[in-house]
């Protein structure tokens, strides 16, 4: 059984190849068409009749195949880049762990590190601001949303 909210699209073999159609449905062009046809309701809906009225530019089958192969090649490159970026992030995390704990030292640096409490090097407010706080009070703070994989975003005032 197939859910009533799904539509099956089967390409006619002589007109369009499946891989080209998959690329089309993944495109921004198709996404914009879906947004336009789905309507602005709180729960947008796009039925089979709406989908059937979509316009799709269709080149020759040989060009469709070439386009699908080129886009597949780009997807492969992007996947490889994503894996490489993930690997570099893991290497950076390991380096951060080693460097920020003093287990590994950069060339030219030696000696013992001091250990201090955070309250010794910064002001730590033990509570959120109360309702009695002056509305003009300005302070810098770091929220969890600003910390991303060892990187600090903009300090909010």
N, C-alpha and C positions, 0 to 999 in steps of 0.2 A: 504494500500500500504506500501511496505517496501522499504527503501532507497537502491539503488544499491550498496552502500558501506557496507551493512550488510550481514552477512552470518548466517543462522539459522542452529544450530546443534541440532539434536534430537537423543537422545540415543536409541539404540535398547534395549528394556526392558530386554531381556534375557541375554544380554552381559554386560551391564554397567548400573549403576544407576545414575540418574541425579545429585545427591548430590556429588558423586565421581567425575563426569565430571566437575562440577562447581569448586571443589577444584583443579583439575588438571589445568584448565584454569587460575586459580588465582595463580598458582605456579611460582617460579623463573625458573624452568625447562621449562615450557611452554613459558615464556617470552623470554628466550634465544633462543628457537626454532623459535619463531616469528621473533626475530631480525635477525636470520640467514636466514630465508626464505624470509623476506620482502625485502631484498636487501638494498644497501647503497644509494639509490637515495635520492634526497632532500625531496621528498614526498614518503616515503616507501609505498608499496602496497602489500597486501596479499589477494589473491583471494580464492574462494571456492576450486579450483583445488589444490592450494598450501596447504590449510588447510587439505584437504583430504589425503595428503601424510604424515602428521604428524605421528610420532610413539608414541604410548601411552602404557606404561606398565599397563596391566590389570590383577589384581588378581581376585580371585573368587568373586562372588557377595556378599557373606557373609563378606569377608575381605574388600571389597569396602565399605560396609555399616559401618563396624567397624572403618575404616579409616575416613570416612566422619563424623561419630559421634564424634570421638576423636578430629578431627580438629574443628568441630563445638563447642565442649566443650572449646577448647583453645580460639576460637574466643569470646566465652562468657566471659571467664576469662579476656581476653585482654580488652573487652568492659567495664567490671566492673573496671579494673585497670585504664582505661582512664577516667572513670567517677570519680573515687577516686582522681586521679591526678588533674583533673579539679577542684574538690571541695577543695583540699588542696591549689591549686593556688589561688582560690578565698579567702580562709581564710588568706593566706599570704598577698594578696593585701589589705584586710581589716586591718590586723595587721600593714602593712607598712603605710597605711593611718593614723592610730591612733598614731603609734610610731614616724613617721617622721614629724608629725605636733605638737607633744607634747600633744595631747589630752589624750594619755595614757602614763604613765611613767613606766619604768622598776623598779623593787624593788631596793631600796637603792639610788634612785636618786630623787632629789627634786629641787625646786628653779625655777626661771624664766629663760627662754631661751632668748638669745640675738637674735635680728633680724638684719640682715645685708644684704646689696645688694650683689649680686653675684660679682660685680666688686670690692668689698672690700676684698673678700677672694680669688679672682682669677683674672687672666688677661683675659678680654673679647675683642677680636678683632672685631671691628664693621663692618669690610668688609672682603671679601675674599682677598686672596693675589693678588696683582696687577702684571701686566706684568713686573714691575720694580723691583720686589723682587729678591734679590740675590738667585741664584740657590742653594747655599750651606746652606741657611737658614733652620734650623731644628726647628720644633715646635711640641708640643703635642696637639692633638685635639680629640674631641668626635664627631663622626658622628651619625646620627639617627640610622643607621644600627647596631651600637654597643650597643644600648639600647634595651633590650628585657624584657618586663614584670618586670620592676623594677630592672633589672640586667644590669650591665655595662660590656661589653666585654673588650678585650684588647685595651689599648690606642694606637692609631696609631701615628707613627712619620713621 
